Amino acid sequence: MNKFQLFLHLLLVILMPLHFLKIFNKNFSLDKKTEIAQFLADEKVDIIFGTHPHSLQPIDILKYSDWTSETPVIY
């Protein structure tokens, strides 16, 4: 186990804020956001919190790819 993995193991909650901005990139769809969020969920991020949407966005619960847990995502 390297130092980074040890650090992650000791954390209680991993919160990942992401800047989900669609204004400048019209191709950055909800599907792409979900793809990024699923990658982070599979990496065991506990909560994914999107910022700067300029409009109401959905809230989702993604399951880890190994089905051991879930990650809430606020787009």
PDB file of N, CA, C and O in Angstrom:
ATOM      1  N   MET A   1       0.860  -1.178   0.000  1.00  0.00           N
ATOM      2  CA  MET A   1       0.000   0.000   0.000  1.00  0.00           C
ATOM      3  C   MET A   1       0.905   1.239   0.000  1.00  0.00           C
ATOM      4  O   MET A   1       1.760   1.386   0.874  1.00  0.00           O
ATOM      5  N   ASN A   2       0.714   2.133  -0.987  1.00  0.00           N
ATOM      6  CA  ASN A   2       1.528   3.354  -1.022  1.00  0.00           C
ATOM      7  C   ASN A   2       0.953   4.413  -0.081  1.00  0.00           C
ATOM      8  O   ASN A   2      -0.106   4.210   0.512  1.00  0.00           O
ATOM      9  N   LYS A   3       1.647   5.534   0.054  1.00  0.00           N
ATOM     10  CA  LYS A   3       1.233   6.570   1.003  1.00  0.00           C
ATOM     11  C   LYS A   3      -0.141   7.149   0.652  1.00  0.00           C
ATOM     12  O   LYS A   3      -0.934   7.432   1.551  1.00  0.00           O
ATOM     13  N   PHE A   4      -0.432   7.328  -0.633  1.00  0.00           N
ATOM     14  CA  PHE A   4      -1.721   7.874  -1.044  1.00  0.00           C
ATOM     15  C   PHE A   4      -2.845   6.908  -0.686  1.00  0.00           C
ATOM     16  O   PHE A   4      -3.878   7.331  -0.168  1.00  0.00           O
ATOM     17  N   GLN A   5      -2.660   5.633  -0.953  1.00  0.00           N
ATOM     18  CA  GLN A   5      -3.679   4.640  -0.617  1.00  0.00           C
ATOM     19  C   GLN A   5      -3.889   4.577   0.901  1.00  0.00           C
ATOM     20  O   GLN A   5      -5.018   4.429   1.370  1.00  0.00           O
ATOM     21  N   LEU A   6      -2.810   4.688   1.654  1.00  0.00           N
ATOM     22  CA  LEU A   6      -2.919   4.701   3.112  1.00  0.00           C
ATOM     23  C   LEU A   6      -3.697   5.926   3.579  1.00  0.00           C
ATOM     24  O   LEU A   6      -4.537   5.827   4.473  1.00  0.00           O
ATOM     25  N   PHE A   7      -3.417   7.077   2.977  1.00  0.00           N
ATOM     26  CA  PHE A   7      -4.137   8.308   3.295  1.00  0.00           C
ATOM     27  C   PHE A   7      -5.628   8.148   3.018  1.00  0.00           C
ATOM     28  O   PHE A   7      -6.451   8.521   3.854  1.00  0.00           O
ATOM     29  N   LEU A   8      -5.988   7.603   1.863  1.00  0.00           N
ATOM     30  CA  LEU A   8      -7.400   7.392   1.528  1.00  0.00           C
ATOM     31  C   LEU A   8      -8.052   6.415   2.497  1.00  0.00           C
ATOM     32  O   LEU A   8      -9.220   6.576   2.851  1.00  0.00           O
ATOM     33  N   HIS A   9      -7.318   5.422   2.920  1.00  0.00           N
ATOM     34  CA  HIS A   9      -7.843   4.423   3.850  1.00  0.00           C
ATOM     35  C   HIS A   9      -8.179   5.049   5.214  1.00  0.00           C
ATOM     36  O   HIS A   9      -9.099   4.601   5.898  1.00  0.00           O
ATOM     37  N   LEU A  10      -7.433   6.074   5.595  1.00  0.00           N
ATOM     38  CA  LEU A  10      -7.628   6.714   6.892  1.00  0.00           C
ATOM     39  C   LEU A  10      -8.729   7.771   6.897  1.00  0.00           C
ATOM     40  O   LEU A  10      -9.200   8.172   7.961  1.00  0.00           O
ATOM     41  N   LEU A  11      -9.138   8.219   5.722  1.00  0.00           N
ATOM     42  CA  LEU A  11     -10.182   9.244   5.641  1.00  0.00           C
ATOM     43  C   LEU A  11     -11.544   8.672   6.032  1.00  0.00           C
ATOM     44  O   LEU A  11     -11.830   7.499   5.792  1.00  0.00           O
ATOM     45  N   LEU A  12     -12.369   9.507   6.631  1.00  0.00           N
ATOM     46  CA  LEU A  12     -13.723   9.082   6.967  1.00  0.00           C
ATOM     47  C   LEU A  12     -14.665   9.243   5.783  1.00  0.00           C
ATOM     48  O   LEU A  12     -15.463   8.350   5.498  1.00  0.00           O
ATOM     49  N   VAL A  13     -14.577  10.381   5.089  1.00  0.00           N
ATOM     50  CA  VAL A  13     -15.444  10.668   3.938  1.00  0.00           C
ATOM     51  C   VAL A  13     -14.619  11.363   2.865  1.00  0.00           C
ATOM     52  O   VAL A  13     -13.845  12.277   3.150  1.00  0.00           O
ATOM     53  N   ILE A  14     -14.795  10.918   1.638  1.00  0.00           N
ATOM     54  CA  ILE A  14     -14.149  11.580   0.515  1.00  0.00           C
ATOM     55  C   ILE A  14     -15.227  12.338  -0.245  1.00  0.00           C
ATOM     56  O   ILE A  14     -16.113  11.736  -0.850  1.00  0.00           O
ATOM     57  N   LEU A  15     -15.143  13.671  -0.208  1.00  0.00           N
ATOM     58  CA  LEU A  15     -16.089  14.552  -0.908  1.00  0.00           C
ATOM     59  C   LEU A  15     -15.381  15.117  -2.124  1.00  0.00           C
ATOM     60  O   LEU A  15     -14.295  15.684  -1.998  1.00  0.00           O
ATOM     61  N   MET A  16     -15.982  14.972  -3.307  1.00  0.00           N
ATOM     62  CA  MET A  16     -15.366  15.459  -4.536  1.00  0.00           C
ATOM     63  C   MET A  16     -16.236  16.553  -5.144  1.00  0.00           C
ATOM     64  O   MET A  16     -17.262  16.252  -5.753  1.00  0.00           O
ATOM     65  N   PRO A  17     -15.842  17.830  -4.988  1.00  0.00           N
ATOM     66  CA  PRO A  17     -16.569  18.896  -5.677  1.00  0.00           C
ATOM     67  C   PRO A  17     -16.092  18.987  -7.129  1.00  0.00           C
ATOM     68  O   PRO A  17     -14.890  18.991  -7.396  1.00  0.00           O
ATOM     69  N   LEU A  18     -17.037  19.059  -8.054  1.00  0.00           N
ATOM     70  CA  LEU A  18     -16.700  19.174  -9.472  1.00  0.00           C
ATOM     71  C   LEU A  18     -17.402  20.379 -10.074  1.00  0.00           C
ATOM     72  O   LEU A  18     -18.547  20.677  -9.733  1.00  0.00           O
ATOM     73  N   HIS A  19     -16.722  21.057 -10.954  1.00  0.00           N
ATOM     74  CA  HIS A  19     -17.286  22.223 -11.633  1.00  0.00           C
ATOM     75  C   HIS A  19     -17.952  21.740 -12.919  1.00  0.00           C
ATOM     76  O   HIS A  19     -17.317  21.681 -13.972  1.00  0.00           O
ATOM     77  N   PHE A  20     -19.236  21.396 -12.823  1.00  0.00           N
ATOM     78  CA  PHE A  20     -19.996  20.904 -13.973  1.00  0.00           C
ATOM     79  C   PHE A  20     -20.588  22.088 -14.734  1.00  0.00           C
ATOM     80  O   PHE A  20     -21.766  22.404 -14.572  1.00  0.00           O
ATOM     81  N   LEU A  21     -19.794  22.726 -15.541  1.00  0.00           N
ATOM     82  CA  LEU A  21     -20.229  23.911 -16.281  1.00  0.00           C
ATOM     83  C   LEU A  21     -20.608  23.534 -17.699  1.00  0.00           C
ATOM     84  O   LEU A  21     -19.834  22.877 -18.395  1.00  0.00           O
ATOM     85  N   LYS A  22     -21.783  23.941 -18.132  1.00  0.00           N
ATOM     86  CA  LYS A  22     -22.250  23.618 -19.474  1.00  0.00           C
ATOM     87  C   LYS A  22     -22.269  24.843 -20.383  1.00  0.00           C
ATOM     88  O   LYS A  22     -22.458  24.695 -21.591  1.00  0.00           O
ATOM     89  N   ILE A  23     -22.084  26.026 -19.852  1.00  0.00           N
ATOM     90  CA  ILE A  23     -22.222  27.247 -20.646  1.00  0.00           C
ATOM     91  C   ILE A  23     -21.254  27.280 -21.824  1.00  0.00           C
ATOM     92  O   ILE A  23     -21.653  27.585 -22.948  1.00  0.00           O
ATOM     93  N   PHE A  24     -19.989  26.969 -21.572  1.00  0.00           N
ATOM     94  CA  PHE A  24     -18.974  27.094 -22.610  1.00  0.00           C
ATOM     95  C   PHE A  24     -18.792  25.833 -23.440  1.00  0.00           C
ATOM     96  O   PHE A  24     -18.173  25.884 -24.503  1.00  0.00           O
ATOM     97  N   ASN A  25     -19.307  24.724 -22.986  1.00  0.00           N
ATOM     98  CA  ASN A  25     -19.144  23.473 -23.704  1.00  0.00           C
ATOM     99  C   ASN A  25     -20.506  22.804 -23.850  1.00  0.00           C
ATOM    100  O   ASN A  25     -20.956  22.087 -22.956  1.00  0.00           O
ATOM    101  N   LYS A  26     -21.144  23.044 -24.969  1.00  0.00           N
ATOM    102  CA  LYS A  26     -22.492  22.507 -25.207  1.00  0.00           C
ATOM    103  C   LYS A  26     -22.505  20.986 -25.303  1.00  0.00           C
ATOM    104  O   LYS A  26     -23.561  20.372 -25.150  1.00  0.00           O
ATOM    105  N   ASN A  27     -21.344  20.362 -25.556  1.00  0.00           N
ATOM    106  CA  ASN A  27     -21.271  18.909 -25.683  1.00  0.00           C
ATOM    107  C   ASN A  27     -21.118  18.204 -24.336  1.00  0.00           C
ATOM    108  O   ASN A  27     -21.098  16.975 -24.283  1.00  0.00           O
ATOM    109  N   PHE A  28     -21.011  18.961 -23.259  1.00  0.00           N
ATOM    110  CA  PHE A  28     -20.827  18.375 -21.931  1.00  0.00           C
ATOM    111  C   PHE A  28     -22.197  18.039 -21.365  1.00  0.00           C
ATOM    112  O   PHE A  28     -22.740  18.781 -20.546  1.00  0.00           O
ATOM    113  N   SER A  29     -22.742  16.937 -21.797  1.00  0.00           N
ATOM    114  CA  SER A  29     -24.107  16.540 -21.458  1.00  0.00           C
ATOM    115  C   SER A  29     -24.181  15.835 -20.110  1.00  0.00           C
ATOM    116  O   SER A  29     -23.162  15.556 -19.476  1.00  0.00           O
ATOM    117  N   LEU A  30     -25.399  15.555 -19.691  1.00  0.00           N
ATOM    118  CA  LEU A  30     -25.611  14.804 -18.456  1.00  0.00           C
ATOM    119  C   LEU A  30     -24.984  13.416 -18.573  1.00  0.00           C
ATOM    120  O   LEU A  30     -24.502  12.876 -17.577  1.00  0.00           O
ATOM    121  N   ASP A  31     -24.982  12.831 -19.770  1.00  0.00           N
ATOM    122  CA  ASP A  31     -24.349  11.519 -19.950  1.00  0.00           C
ATOM    123  C   ASP A  31     -22.863  11.578 -19.632  1.00  0.00           C
ATOM    124  O   ASP A  31     -22.329  10.670 -18.996  1.00  0.00           O
ATOM    125  N   LYS A  32     -22.189  12.643 -20.072  1.00  0.00           N
ATOM    126  CA  LYS A  32     -20.754  12.797 -19.796  1.00  0.00           C
ATOM    127  C   LYS A  32     -20.522  13.030 -18.299  1.00  0.00           C
ATOM    128  O   LYS A  32     -19.576  12.496 -17.719  1.00  0.00           O
ATOM    129  N   LYS A  33     -21.391  13.830 -17.684  1.00  0.00           N
ATOM    130  CA  LYS A  33     -21.281  14.052 -16.242  1.00  0.00           C
ATOM    131  C   LYS A  33     -21.456  12.742 -15.487  1.00  0.00           C
ATOM    132  O   LYS A  33     -20.727  12.469 -14.533  1.00  0.00           O
ATOM    133  N   THR A  34     -22.419  11.932 -15.911  1.00  0.00           N
ATOM    134  CA  THR A  34     -22.673  10.653 -15.274  1.00  0.00           C
ATOM    135  C   THR A  34     -21.489   9.711 -15.460  1.00  0.00           C
ATOM    136  O   THR A  34     -21.137   8.963 -14.548  1.00  0.00           O
ATOM    137  N   GLU A  35     -20.880   9.747 -16.634  1.00  0.00           N
ATOM    138  CA  GLU A  35     -19.700   8.914 -16.896  1.00  0.00           C
ATOM    139  C   GLU A  35     -18.553   9.288 -15.941  1.00  0.00           C
ATOM    140  O   GLU A  35     -17.905   8.412 -15.368  1.00  0.00           O
ATOM    141  N   ILE A  36     -18.313  10.584 -15.781  1.00  0.00           N
ATOM    142  CA  ILE A  36     -17.267  11.051 -14.869  1.00  0.00           C
ATOM    143  C   ILE A  36     -17.616  10.675 -13.426  1.00  0.00           C
ATOM    144  O   ILE A  36     -16.762  10.204 -12.675  1.00  0.00           O
ATOM    145  N   ALA A  37     -18.880  10.888 -13.049  1.00  0.00           N
ATOM    146  CA  ALA A  37     -19.318  10.563 -11.686  1.00  0.00           C
ATOM    147  C   ALA A  37     -19.195   9.065 -11.411  1.00  0.00           C
ATOM    148  O   ALA A  37     -18.800   8.676 -10.312  1.00  0.00           O
ATOM    149  N   GLN A  38     -19.522   8.222 -12.381  1.00  0.00           N
ATOM    150  CA  GLN A  38     -19.410   6.779 -12.189  1.00  0.00           C
ATOM    151  C   GLN A  38     -17.952   6.366 -12.006  1.00  0.00           C
ATOM    152  O   GLN A  38     -17.650   5.497 -11.189  1.00  0.00           O
ATOM    153  N   PHE A  39     -17.048   6.989 -12.767  1.00  0.00           N
ATOM    154  CA  PHE A  39     -15.621   6.715 -12.585  1.00  0.00           C
ATOM    155  C   PHE A  39     -15.193   7.039 -11.154  1.00  0.00           C
ATOM    156  O   PHE A  39     -14.502   6.251 -10.509  1.00  0.00           O
ATOM    157  N   LEU A  40     -15.614   8.210 -10.666  1.00  0.00           N
ATOM    158  CA  LEU A  40     -15.252   8.615  -9.304  1.00  0.00           C
ATOM    159  C   LEU A  40     -15.891   7.700  -8.255  1.00  0.00           C
ATOM    160  O   LEU A  40     -15.262   7.376  -7.247  1.00  0.00           O
ATOM    161  N   ALA A  41     -17.126   7.288  -8.488  1.00  0.00           N
ATOM    162  CA  ALA A  41     -17.789   6.354  -7.575  1.00  0.00           C
ATOM    163  C   ALA A  41     -17.022   5.031  -7.531  1.00  0.00           C
ATOM    164  O   ALA A  41     -16.831   4.455  -6.460  1.00  0.00           O
ATOM    165  N   ASP A  42     -16.588   4.558  -8.688  1.00  0.00           N
ATOM    166  CA  ASP A  42     -15.821   3.308  -8.737  1.00  0.00           C
ATOM    167  C   ASP A  42     -14.471   3.438  -8.031  1.00  0.00           C
ATOM    168  O   ASP A  42     -13.886   2.445  -7.599  1.00  0.00           O
ATOM    169  N   GLU A  43     -13.986   4.681  -7.920  1.00  0.00           N
ATOM    170  CA  GLU A  43     -12.739   4.943  -7.193  1.00  0.00           C
ATOM    171  C   GLU A  43     -13.003   5.175  -5.701  1.00  0.00           C
ATOM    172  O   GLU A  43     -12.107   5.572  -4.956  1.00  0.00           O
ATOM    173  N   LYS A  44     -14.243   4.924  -5.280  1.00  0.00           N
ATOM    174  CA  LYS A  44     -14.661   4.975  -3.869  1.00  0.00           C
ATOM    175  C   LYS A  44     -14.818   6.383  -3.304  1.00  0.00           C
ATOM    176  O   LYS A  44     -14.650   6.585  -2.101  1.00  0.00           O
ATOM    177  N   VAL A  45     -15.138   7.362  -4.157  1.00  0.00           N
ATOM    178  CA  VAL A  45     -15.488   8.692  -3.667  1.00  0.00           C
ATOM    179  C   VAL A  45     -16.854   8.577  -2.996  1.00  0.00           C
ATOM    180  O   VAL A  45     -17.771   7.982  -3.561  1.00  0.00           O
ATOM    181  N   ASP A  46     -16.997   9.137  -1.802  1.00  0.00           N
ATOM    182  CA  ASP A  46     -18.227   8.969  -1.024  1.00  0.00           C
ATOM    183  C   ASP A  46     -19.357   9.885  -1.473  1.00  0.00           C
ATOM    184  O   ASP A  46     -20.509   9.454  -1.540  1.00  0.00           O
ATOM    185  N   ILE A  47     -19.048  11.142  -1.782  1.00  0.00           N
ATOM    186  CA  ILE A  47     -20.058  12.116  -2.197  1.00  0.00           C
ATOM    187  C   ILE A  47     -19.482  12.948  -3.335  1.00  0.00           C
ATOM    188  O   ILE A  47     -18.358  13.442  -3.243  1.00  0.00           O
ATOM    189  N   ILE A  48     -20.257  13.102  -4.411  1.00  0.00           N
ATOM    190  CA  ILE A  48     -19.847  13.939  -5.537  1.00  0.00           C
ATOM    191  C   ILE A  48     -20.802  15.114  -5.589  1.00  0.00           C
ATOM    192  O   ILE A  48     -22.016  14.944  -5.701  1.00  0.00           O
ATOM    193  N   PHE A  49     -20.237  16.308  -5.506  1.00  0.00           N
ATOM    194  CA  PHE A  49     -21.037  17.522  -5.423  1.00  0.00           C
ATOM    195  C   PHE A  49     -20.675  18.439  -6.584  1.00  0.00           C
ATOM    196  O   PHE A  49     -19.583  19.008  -6.614  1.00  0.00           O
ATOM    197  N   GLY A  50     -21.590  18.582  -7.542  1.00  0.00           N
ATOM    198  CA  GLY A  50     -21.359  19.461  -8.685  1.00  0.00           C
ATOM    199  C   GLY A  50     -21.613  20.911  -8.321  1.00  0.00           C
ATOM    200  O   GLY A  50     -22.483  21.216  -7.505  1.00  0.00           O
ATOM    201  N   THR A  51     -20.851  21.798  -8.929  1.00  0.00           N
ATOM    202  CA  THR A  51     -20.998  23.225  -8.664  1.00  0.00           C
ATOM    203  C   THR A  51     -21.209  23.981  -9.966  1.00  0.00           C
ATOM    204  O   THR A  51     -20.849  23.500 -11.041  1.00  0.00           O
ATOM    205  N   HIS A  52     -21.789  25.158  -9.862  1.00  0.00           N
ATOM    206  CA  HIS A  52     -21.930  26.117 -10.963  1.00  0.00           C
ATOM    207  C   HIS A  52     -22.803  25.647 -12.119  1.00  0.00           C
ATOM    208  O   HIS A  52     -22.423  25.863 -13.269  1.00  0.00           O
ATOM    209  N   PRO A  53     -23.946  25.020 -11.881  1.00  0.00           N
ATOM    210  CA  PRO A  53     -24.751  24.538 -12.993  1.00  0.00           C
ATOM    211  C   PRO A  53     -25.608  25.618 -13.666  1.00  0.00           C
ATOM    212  O   PRO A  53     -25.989  25.443 -14.823  1.00  0.00           O
ATOM    213  N   HIS A  54     -25.922  26.725 -12.985  1.00  0.00           N
ATOM    214  CA  HIS A  54     -26.787  27.795 -13.492  1.00  0.00           C
ATOM    215  C   HIS A  54     -28.216  27.344 -13.743  1.00  0.00           C
ATOM    216  O   HIS A  54     -29.018  28.119 -14.264  1.00  0.00           O
ATOM    217  N   SER A  55     -28.550  26.133 -13.394  1.00  0.00           N
ATOM    218  CA  SER A  55     -29.921  25.640 -13.505  1.00  0.00           C
ATOM    219  C   SER A  55     -30.044  24.409 -12.608  1.00  0.00           C
ATOM    220  O   SER A  55     -29.043  23.810 -12.214  1.00  0.00           O
ATOM    221  N   LEU A  56     -31.277  24.046 -12.294  1.00  0.00           N
ATOM    222  CA  LEU A  56     -31.484  22.856 -11.471  1.00  0.00           C
ATOM    223  C   LEU A  56     -30.995  21.620 -12.204  1.00  0.00           C
ATOM    224  O   LEU A  56     -31.261  21.436 -13.392  1.00  0.00           O
ATOM    225  N   GLN A  57     -30.294  20.795 -11.494  1.00  0.00           N
ATOM    226  CA  GLN A  57     -29.749  19.564 -12.047  1.00  0.00           C
ATOM    227  C   GLN A  57     -30.253  18.394 -11.202  1.00  0.00           C
ATOM    228  O   GLN A  57     -30.650  18.580 -10.052  1.00  0.00           O
ATOM    229  N   PRO A  58     -30.236  17.186 -11.777  1.00  0.00           N
ATOM    230  CA  PRO A  58     -30.735  16.034 -11.022  1.00  0.00           C
ATOM    231  C   PRO A  58     -29.777  15.605  -9.913  1.00  0.00           C
ATOM    232  O   PRO A  58     -28.596  15.955  -9.903  1.00  0.00           O
ATOM    233  N   ILE A  59     -30.328  14.842  -8.994  1.00  0.00           N
ATOM    234  CA  ILE A  59     -29.546  14.176  -7.954  1.00  0.00           C
ATOM    235  C   ILE A  59     -29.653  12.683  -8.248  1.00  0.00           C
ATOM    236  O   ILE A  59     -30.723  12.188  -8.600  1.00  0.00           O
ATOM    237  N   ASP A  60     -28.553  11.979  -8.103  1.00  0.00           N
ATOM    238  CA  ASP A  60     -28.511  10.572  -8.487  1.00  0.00           C
ATOM    239  C   ASP A  60     -27.778   9.783  -7.409  1.00  0.00           C
ATOM    240  O   ASP A  60     -26.999  10.342  -6.638  1.00  0.00           O
ATOM    241  N   ILE A  61     -28.031   8.506  -7.365  1.00  0.00           N
ATOM    242  CA  ILE A  61     -27.287   7.578  -6.505  1.00  0.00           C
ATOM    243  C   ILE A  61     -26.655   6.553  -7.439  1.00  0.00           C
ATOM    244  O   ILE A  61     -27.359   5.801  -8.113  1.00  0.00           O
ATOM    245  N   LEU A  62     -25.327   6.526  -7.476  1.00  0.00           N
ATOM    246  CA  LEU A  62     -24.618   5.575  -8.335  1.00  0.00           C
ATOM    247  C   LEU A  62     -24.068   4.438  -7.493  1.00  0.00           C
ATOM    248  O   LEU A  62     -23.512   4.658  -6.417  1.00  0.00           O
ATOM    249  N   LYS A  63     -24.227   3.231  -7.987  1.00  0.00           N
ATOM    250  CA  LYS A  63     -23.661   2.061  -7.318  1.00  0.00           C
ATOM    251  C   LYS A  63     -22.216   1.875  -7.789  1.00  0.00           C
ATOM    252  O   LYS A  63     -21.889   2.113  -8.952  1.00  0.00           O
ATOM    253  N   TYR A  64     -21.355   1.440  -6.849  1.00  0.00           N
ATOM    254  CA  TYR A  64     -19.992   1.075  -7.240  1.00  0.00           C
ATOM    255  C   TYR A  64     -20.088  -0.058  -8.261  1.00  0.00           C
ATOM    256  O   TYR A  64     -21.042  -0.835  -8.238  1.00  0.00           O
ATOM    257  N   SER A  65     -19.118  -0.153  -9.141  1.00  0.00           N
ATOM    258  CA  SER A  65     -19.157  -1.201 -10.159  1.00  0.00           C
ATOM    259  C   SER A  65     -19.107  -2.601  -9.541  1.00  0.00           C
ATOM    260  O   SER A  65     -19.564  -3.565 -10.155  1.00  0.00           O
ATOM    261  N   ASP A  66     -18.551  -2.719  -8.325  1.00  0.00           N
ATOM    262  CA  ASP A  66     -18.534  -4.029  -7.667  1.00  0.00           C
ATOM    263  C   ASP A  66     -19.753  -4.225  -6.745  1.00  0.00           C
ATOM    264  O   ASP A  66     -19.826  -5.225  -6.030  1.00  0.00           O
ATOM    265  N   TRP A  67     -20.696  -3.290  -6.757  1.00  0.00           N
ATOM    266  CA  TRP A  67     -21.972  -3.352  -6.033  1.00  0.00           C
ATOM    267  C   TRP A  67     -21.808  -3.399  -4.517  1.00  0.00           C
ATOM    268  O   TRP A  67     -22.702  -3.880  -3.821  1.00  0.00           O
ATOM    269  N   THR A  68     -20.684  -2.911  -3.990  1.00  0.00           N
ATOM    270  CA  THR A  68     -20.473  -2.958  -2.549  1.00  0.00           C
ATOM    271  C   THR A  68     -21.046  -1.754  -1.823  1.00  0.00           C
ATOM    272  O   THR A  68     -21.280  -1.821  -0.617  1.00  0.00           O
ATOM    273  N   SER A  69     -21.279  -0.652  -2.529  1.00  0.00           N
ATOM    274  CA  SER A  69     -21.781   0.555  -1.891  1.00  0.00           C
ATOM    275  C   SER A  69     -22.364   1.503  -2.938  1.00  0.00           C
ATOM    276  O   SER A  69     -22.417   1.183  -4.125  1.00  0.00           O
ATOM    277  N   GLU A  70     -22.800   2.672  -2.474  1.00  0.00           N
ATOM    278  CA  GLU A  70     -23.390   3.670  -3.371  1.00  0.00           C
ATOM    279  C   GLU A  70     -22.784   5.033  -3.093  1.00  0.00           C
ATOM    280  O   GLU A  70     -22.300   5.299  -1.993  1.00  0.00           O
ATOM    281  N   THR A  71     -22.816   5.900  -4.111  1.00  0.00           N
ATOM    282  CA  THR A  71     -22.320   7.265  -3.999  1.00  0.00           C
ATOM    283  C   THR A  71     -23.415   8.229  -4.424  1.00  0.00           C
ATOM    284  O   THR A  71     -23.903   8.133  -5.550  1.00  0.00           O
ATOM    285  N   PRO A  72     -23.821   9.163  -3.556  1.00  0.00           N
ATOM    286  CA  PRO A  72     -24.764  10.193  -3.995  1.00  0.00           C
ATOM    287  C   PRO A  72     -24.045  11.220  -4.876  1.00  0.00           C
ATOM    288  O   PRO A  72     -22.908  11.613  -4.612  1.00  0.00           O
ATOM    289  N   VAL A  73     -24.747  11.636  -5.929  1.00  0.00           N
ATOM    290  CA  VAL A  73     -24.194  12.628  -6.863  1.00  0.00           C
ATOM    291  C   VAL A  73     -25.187  13.765  -6.982  1.00  0.00           C
ATOM    292  O   VAL A  73     -26.348  13.546  -7.326  1.00  0.00           O
ATOM    293  N   ILE A  74     -24.739  14.977  -6.701  1.00  0.00           N
ATOM    294  CA  ILE A  74     -25.545  16.180  -6.876  1.00  0.00           C
ATOM    295  C   ILE A  74     -24.915  16.909  -8.050  1.00  0.00           C
ATOM    296  O   ILE A  74     -23.854  17.519  -7.914  1.00  0.00           O
ATOM    297  N   TYR A  75     -25.578  16.844  -9.218  1.00  0.00           N
ATOM    298  CA  TYR A  75     -25.012  17.451 -10.413  1.00  0.00           C
ATOM    299  C   TYR A  75     -25.129  18.953 -10.357  1.00  0.00           C
ATOM    300  O   TYR A  75     -24.702  19.640 -11.284  1.00  0.00           O
TER     301      TYR A  75
END
